[in-house]
Amino acid sequence: MKVLVVLVLALASASAGLLPKVAPLHPRDRISTPSITGRITNGKDAVADQFPYQVGLAFSSSAGSWWCGGSIIDSNWVLTAAHCTDGAASVTINYGATVRTSPKFTQTVASSDFIQHESYLALTIRNDISLIKTPTISFSAAVNKIALPAVSATYSTYLGKTAVASGWGLTSDSATAVAKDLQYVELTVIAKSVCQDTYGSLIVTDRVICVDTSSKASTCQGDSGGPLALDGTLIGATSFGSASGCEAGLPAAFTNVSYFRNWILTNAGI
């Protein structure tokens, strides 16, 4: 199962500002056979216990398998992207890994314990968020939750803030080697209007946070659903980037967790 999200450009009656100049693409879909190769482009090696909230998610279905990231938000909840859970029959959750192949422990969860946003729409990458209910875990230095933004009637745009993304995505657009270590990169949040210049206002809404990748440091294939953190709070989940490539220097986008804070409260009670 693949979710290649490229907008239908035959919407001739729509205004130019609605449509993307560059097609958006989920990191999950950057190669023809999804795998767990590579790392975040131009990132740094994480040290043990640096990102205890980070999990690796090995999804499987009758049509194949794919890898995503996720974040522990409570002792029995993981948050990830809807395009990661979409079409999956089950997931094996890898906890506490710095070296990707050496998690502290794993759990396998069936799709019946996925809560994918009921209004997820792949075509416009709308509501790209899912929750996974897990057996209860015990926290430690290596495995722990990350705080969520406060429940509020308003939500922050985080404009100008520098946040940290982590994961095991591709190290470059041409990479083929498997990354041994968890990677991270610091990324600056840009204005929604700047991001709309690339992807259009149909794609970039208040549900999305965009970051600058002009330095060619970005999320890439394998990072989908993984965390964007600011001062110990989860503000985003890796959603999409440019179909031109991870190193194209065009904005990368994350699901805005603040926007979905009440949805998380309703569905997970957190």
Phi and psi in degrees as a GROMACS rama.xvg file:
@    title "Ramachandran Plot"
@    xaxis  label "Phi"
@    yaxis  label "Psi"
@TYPE xy
-128.737  143.635  LYS-2
-118.857  84.5813  VAL-3
-85.6349  104.932  LEU-4
-95.4357  92.9602  VAL-5
-122.318  124.886  VAL-6
-61.4299  147.788  LEU-7
-75.7007  110.496  VAL-8
-86.0966  7.20532  LEU-9
-87.9947  17.3599  ALA-10
-82.8376  69.4341  LEU-11
-64.4749  -26.7893  ALA-12
-80.7091  -10.7521  SER-13
-78.7121  152.416  ALA-14
-72.5987  155.376  SER-15
-60.3049  -33.2731  ALA-16
-67.4428  -19.6343  GLY-17
-76.5711  -28.8523  LEU-18
-97.5974  148.112  LEU-19
-75.4779  141.418  PRO-20
-77.5374  -30.6724  LYS-21
-125.466  132.519  VAL-22
-66.8794  132.436  ALA-23
-79.9879  151.677  PRO-24
-147.413  135.044  LEU-25
-67.9535  139.234  HIS-26
-53.5429  -32.7254  PRO-27
-56.7938  -27.7227  ARG-28
-103.708  17.1879  ASP-29
-76.1991  -20.8084  ARG-30
-124.97  157.861  ILE-31
-67.4775  -30.8136  SER-32
-119.809  98.5071  THR-33
-53.1758  135.159  PRO-34
-148.223  -176.694  SER-35
-109.984  42.4184  ILE-36
-88.5988  147.262  THR-37
85.601  -165.726  GLY-38
-155.39  175.495  ARG-39
-52.1706  137.938  ILE-40
-69.321  130.554  THR-41
54.2682  37.2843  ASN-42
-95.1824  -166.165  GLY-43
-122.413  154.68  LYS-44
-71.691  130.72  ASP-45
-77.5299  154.039  ALA-46
-100.436  164.062  VAL-47
-54.6085  134.714  ALA-48
69.1407  10.5251  ASP-49
-70.4734  -35.1406  GLN-50
-128.621  70.1008  PHE-51
-66.3319  -16.7418  PRO-52
-84.1603  -11.9665  TYR-53
-76.2388  132.624  GLN-54
-125.397  154.063  VAL-55
-101.545  135.873  GLY-56
-119.798  112.848  LEU-57
-100.091  99.2041  ALA-58
-86.6885  150.303  PHE-59
-140.665  152.903  SER-60
-152.88  175.086  SER-61
-65.7962  -19.6866  SER-62
-96.0072  -5.14687  ALA-63
148.349  -162.587  GLY-64
-142.121  159.985  SER-65
-157.43  163.986  TRP-66
-117.271  137.189  TRP-67
-138.734  175.343  CYS-68
-109.681  171.7  GLY-69
-162.744  175.243  GLY-70
-130.9  134.706  SER-71
-76.0391  122.377  ILE-72
-115.286  -5.84073  ILE-73
-167.028  174.232  ASP-74
-66.9807  -13.6529  SER-75
-140.083  33.5218  ASN-76
-142.835  135.05  TRP-77
-121.094  138.415  VAL-78
-107.032  136.344  LEU-79
-149.072  -167.669  THR-80
-93.2186  148.249  ALA-81
-64.5947  -32.3757  ALA-82
-70.4497  -12.1478  HIS-83
-83.1504  -45.1666  CYS-84
-77.3299  -21.7459  THR-85
-59.37  118.87  ASP-86
85.3468  -2.11589  GLY-87
-82.5984  148.093  ALA-88
-95.0577  -28.9556  ALA-89
-163.047  169.637  SER-90
-142.652  141.322  VAL-91
-103.198  120.38  THR-92
-95.5582  125.997  ILE-93
-103.56  116.098  ASN-94
-103.193  142.6  TYR-95
71.1155  19.3787  GLY-96
-87.8075  132  ALA-97
-101.69  -51.5229  THR-98
-77.6571  121.544  VAL-99
-55.777  -36.1363  ARG-100
-86.575  4.10066  THR-101
-128.797  64.557  SER-102
-69.173  157.445  PRO-103
-67.0552  -37.9017  LYS-104
-165.4  168.623  PHE-105
-131.218  159.889  THR-106
-137.011  143.673  GLN-107
-111.235  128.509  THR-108
-125.514  133.67  VAL-109
-80.7399  159.785  ALA-110
-63.6526  -18.2473  SER-111
-63.7756  -17.6927  SER-112
-103.132  15.0129  ASP-113
-91.1464  138.132  PHE-114
-117.749  92.9734  ILE-115
-86.0808  139.327  GLN-116
-52.8149  129.653  HIS-117
-65.6999  -18.1215  GLU-118
-114.133  24.4142  SER-119
-61.1753  130.452  TYR-120
-130.477  109.448  LEU-121
-63.7609  -36.2587  ALA-122
-58.2397  -42.769  LEU-123
-110.839  12.5207  THR-124
52.313  45.129  ILE-125
-95.3071  132.105  ARG-126
61.5437  50.5044  ASN-127
-84.0545  71.1097  ASP-128
-148.832  141.303  ILE-129
-142.231  154.934  SER-130
-116.211  145.567  LEU-131
-121.899  120.132  ILE-132
-84.8305  126.552  LYS-133
-119.555  160.743  THR-134
-57.77  148.411  PRO-135
-61.3747  134.255  THR-136
-112.946  156.235  ILE-137
-97.3136  134.73  SER-138
-81.8311  152.244  PHE-139
-152.737  -174.952  SER-140
-62.8768  -31.1627  ALA-141
-90.3658  -23.4039  ALA-142
-133.727  113.485  VAL-143
-157.778  164.498  ASN-144
-86.205  161.554  LYS-145
-111.591  145.557  ILE-146
-68.6556  150.905  ALA-147
-100.323  156.242  LEU-148
-59.3841  156.032  PRO-149
-64.5047  146.414  ALA-150
-72.0084  125.415  VAL-151
-153.006  159.797  SER-152
-73.6096  -18.296  ALA-153
-121.051  169.279  THR-154
-144.247  152.643  TYR-155
-84.5004  149.304  SER-156
-89.0446  -17.4645  THR-157
61.0622  21.0345  TYR-158
-54.6485  127.788  LEU-159
83.5927  -8.08663  GLY-160
-77.569  149.235  LYS-161
-103.545  116.884  THR-162
-114.568  169.644  ALA-163
-118.427  123.871  VAL-164
-103.19  146.741  ALA-165
-140.568  157.213  SER-166
161.005  -174.25  GLY-167
-115.944  37.9785  TRP-168
-78.2667  179.94  GLY-169
-60.6763  143.201  LEU-170
-80.5274  -20.9722  THR-171
-162.165  169.86  SER-172
-67.0859  -21.3177  ASP-173
-105.732  5.75428  SER-174
-65.4021  143.227  ALA-175
-128.791  -15.0264  THR-176
-77.8718  146.134  ALA-177
-79.338  130.285  VAL-178
-75.2057  134.48  ALA-179
-84.3311  -37.9558  LYS-180
-111.178  148.47  ASP-181
-60.6849  137.346  LEU-182
-112.634  158.025  GLN-183
-145.302  158.887  TYR-184
-149.397  143.2  VAL-185
-92.5805  130.942  GLU-186
-133.629  138.763  LEU-187
-96.3809  129.099  THR-188
-72.0194  132.442  VAL-189
-110.049  167.539  ILE-190
-66.7533  145.634  ALA-191
-56.3049  -39.4009  LYS-192
-63.0453  -35.7768  SER-193
-66.6044  -42.1551  VAL-194
-67.0989  -35.667  CYS-195
-65.0838  -25.4591  GLN-196
-61.8672  -27.3193  ASP-197
-94.584  -47.2827  THR-198
-106.9  -8.50054  TYR-199
85.4489  158.282  GLY-200
-78.0629  -12.9643  SER-201
-70.6841  -31.0221  LEU-202
-93.2861  -48.0237  ILE-203
-92.4045  101.747  VAL-204
-121.069  -171.952  THR-205
-65.4879  -12.6988  ASP-206
-76.7221  -5.23021  ARG-207
-123.863  142.427  VAL-208
-113.428  132.647  ILE-209
-114.104  149.149  CYS-210
-126.824  156.399  VAL-211
-80.1526  134.53  ASP-212
-128.617  26.7508  THR-213
-61.8554  -20.9451  SER-214
-81.7  0.971853  SER-215
70.4091  13.1006  LYS-216
-92.7106  123.997  ALA-217
-162.102  173.534  SER-218
-80.304  158.744  THR-219
-151.94  -172.655  CYS-220
-54.707  130.993  GLN-221
103.877  -15.4474  GLY-222
-95.8284  -8.87377  ASP-223
-47.234  134.613  SER-224
81.2829  -9.97685  GLY-225
-74.7268  171.753  GLY-226
-81.6333  147.736  PRO-227
-120.301  116.707  LEU-228
-117.823  144.814  ALA-229
-135.305  115.889  LEU-230
51.3817  43.797  ASP-231
79.1488  12.3553  GLY-232
-122.21  138.405  THR-233
-79.7825  113.669  LEU-234
-108.859  -15.715  ILE-235
-153.164  160.973  GLY-236
-128.572  128.913  ALA-237
-54.0706  124.594  THR-238
-118.292  -59.8361  SER-239
-156.401  163.989  PHE-240
-143.161  -163.746  GLY-241
-81.3139  137.515  SER-242
-67.6392  -11.9884  ALA-243
-73.1555  -16.6257  SER-244
132.478  157.567  GLY-245
-69.0412  -25.5619  CYS-246
-102.19  18.2212  GLU-247
-74.5144  -13.6495  ALA-248
81.6783  8.75392  GLY-249
-93.1795  158.342  LEU-250
-55.9152  146.017  PRO-251
-108.341  147.695  ALA-252
-123.028  147.55  ALA-253
-128.855  147.154  PHE-254
-63.5591  131.177  THR-255
-80.7425  102.053  ASN-256
-61.6207  -35.2013  VAL-257
-57.7581  -40.7157  SER-258
-60.6395  -34.6404  TYR-259
-99.2403  16.1403  PHE-260
-61.0323  -40.9182  ARG-261
-70.7401  -32.7687  ASN-262
-63.8371  -40.6622  TRP-263
-64.9748  -42.8951  ILE-264
-60.67  -43.9416  LEU-265
-64.8182  -40.3421  THR-266
-92.0816  -27.6228  ASN-267
-118.211  -11.6154  ALA-268
72.9209  16.5619  GLY-269
